[in-house]
Amino acid sequence: MLIRRATPDDAGTMSAIATATFIETFGHLYPPEDLEYFLRTCYAPEAQREELQDPRKAMWLLENDGVAIGHAAAGPCGLPHPEVQADDGELKRLYVLREFHNAGLGAQLMDAAMDWLLREGPRTLWVGVWSQNFGAQRFYARYGFAKAGEYHFPVGNTLDDEFILRRPAGPAG
């Protein structure tokens, strides 16, 4: 297994793994037209390339024998919470294909993202998580995240009930 920082040349691969993991995890929740619209607008190669070219953001690919099986993305916090500050960071995505769950790979991706988010020292970090994704909520709690709010995340015309989790700035490490 290899975790590496993605580059703009990885836009197609990032699009494919982001699409595959989102469908596998959440695809059953949405009408087909809402899912298709979300994937086309958010996870298309062009959208991924734009994010990969943004120096304020970073993405990682988890690869098994050169094949993407997971990914993570981080950058400035864009969650709708009144206490978000301009220098706060956000874990924007972290997904591993189901067949590779429970092997510690999500933690390795999380560690890579956390190292990058905290590279300049402690700061408040945020993550949005679907309100019914209890496994992810437990996972983030192990990293010091706790519920700080709620919001609606649009997937096409569907609005998901999401929790906003926050990890206060503290000593590095």
C-alpha positions in Angstrom: 0.0 0.0 0.0 1.2 3.5 -0.8 -0.2 6.9 0.2 1.0 9.7 -2.0 0.1 13.3 -2.6 -2.0 13.7 -5.7 -1.0 16.1 -8.4 -3.1 17.8 -11.2 -2.0 14.9 -13.4 -4.0 12.6 -11.1 -7.4 14.4 -11.7 -8.8 11.5 -13.6 -7.8 9.0 -11.0 -9.0 11.2 -8.2 -12.4 11.6 -10.0 -12.7 7.8 -10.4 -11.9 6.9 -6.8 -14.0 9.8 -5.4 -16.9 8.7 -7.6 -16.5 5.0 -6.7 -16.2 5.5 -3.0 -19.1 8.0 -2.8 -21.4 5.6 -4.8 -20.4 2.7 -2.7 -20.9 4.5 0.6 -23.9 6.8 -0.1 -25.3 6.0 -3.6 -28.3 4.1 -2.2 -29.5 7.3 -0.4 -30.3 9.4 -3.5 -32.6 9.5 -6.5 -30.4 8.7 -9.6 -30.7 12.2 -11.0 -29.5 13.8 -7.7 -26.5 11.4 -7.5 -25.6 11.9 -11.2 -25.7 15.7 -10.8 -23.6 15.7 -7.7 -21.0 13.4 -9.2 -20.9 15.3 -12.5 -20.5 18.7 -10.8 -18.3 17.8 -7.8 -16.2 14.8 -8.7 -15.7 15.3 -12.5 -12.0 15.3 -13.6 -12.2 19.0 -14.3 -13.4 19.8 -10.8 -10.7 17.6 -9.3 -8.0 19.2 -11.4 -9.2 22.6 -10.2 -8.9 21.5 -6.6 -5.5 19.9 -7.2 -4.2 23.1 -8.6 -5.3 25.2 -5.6 -2.2 25.7 -3.4 -4.5 26.0 -0.3 -5.7 22.4 -0.8 -4.1 19.0 -0.8 -5.3 15.5 -1.8 -3.9 12.1 -1.3 -4.3 8.8 -3.1 -4.2 5.4 -1.4 -2.9 2.9 -3.9 -2.6 -0.9 -3.9 -0.2 -2.1 -6.6 -0.8 1.2 -8.5 -4.6 1.1 -8.3 -6.4 3.8 -6.3 -8.4 2.3 -3.4 -8.9 5.4 -1.3 -8.4 9.1 -1.1 -8.4 12.1 1.2 -8.7 15.8 0.7 -8.1 18.8 3.0 -7.9 22.6 2.8 -9.4 25.7 4.3 -12.6 25.2 6.2 -15.7 25.9 4.2 -18.3 24.6 6.6 -21.2 26.9 7.6 -20.4 27.3 11.3 -20.3 30.8 12.9 -17.1 30.0 14.8 -15.0 29.0 11.8 -11.9 31.3 11.5 -10.0 32.2 8.3 -7.0 30.0 9.3 -9.0 26.9 10.3 -8.5 23.7 8.3 -11.0 21.1 7.1 -10.8 17.5 6.3 -13.0 17.5 3.2 -13.0 13.9 2.3 -11.6 10.6 3.5 -12.8 7.3 1.9 -11.5 3.8 1.4 -13.2 1.2 -0.8 -15.2 -1.2 1.4 -13.2 -4.3 0.7 -10.1 -2.5 2.3 -11.9 -1.4 5.5 -10.7 -2.4 8.9 -7.0 -2.6 7.8 -5.9 0.7 9.3 -5.8 2.4 5.9 -8.3 5.1 6.8 -6.1 6.0 9.8 -3.0 6.2 7.5 -4.9 8.6 5.2 -6.1 10.6 8.2 -2.6 10.8 9.6 -1.3 12.2 6.2 -4.1 14.8 6.1 -3.6 15.7 9.7 0.2 16.2 9.3 -0.5 18.5 6.3 -3.3 20.4 8.1 -1.0 20.9 11.2 2.2 21.5 9.3 2.4 25.1 10.5 1.4 24.3 14.0 -1.8 23.8 16.0 -5.1 25.2 14.6 -8.7 24.3 14.8 -9.8 21.6 12.4 -13.3 20.8 11.1 -15.0 17.9 9.3 -18.6 17.4 8.1 -20.0 13.9 8.4 -23.4 12.4 7.5 -25.6 12.3 10.7 -26.2 8.5 10.2 -22.5 7.6 9.6 -21.8 6.4 13.1 -18.6 4.6 12.2 -17.1 7.8 10.8 -18.2 9.7 13.8 -16.4 7.2 16.1 -13.4 7.4 13.9 -13.1 11.2 14.0 -13.8 11.2 17.8 -10.6 9.2 18.2 -8.8 12.2 16.6 -10.3 14.6 19.1 -13.3 15.8 16.9 -16.6 16.5 18.6 -20.0 17.7 17.4 -20.2 21.4 17.1 -23.2 21.9 14.9 -25.4 20.7 12.1 -26.1 21.7 8.5 -27.7 20.4 5.3 -25.3 19.1 2.6 -26.8 19.2 -0.9 -26.6 16.2 -3.2 -28.6 17.4 -6.1 -32.0 18.4 -4.7 -31.5 16.1 -1.7 -30.4 17.8 1.5 -28.5 15.4 3.9 -28.6 16.0 7.6 -24.9 16.5 8.4 -23.0 17.0 11.6 -20.1 19.5 11.9 -17.3 18.2 14.0 -14.6 20.4 15.4 -11.1 19.6 16.9 -9.9 22.6 18.8 -6.4 23.9 18.3 -4.0 22.3 20.9 -0.5 21.1 21.3 0.9 19.5 18.1 1.4 15.8 18.0 
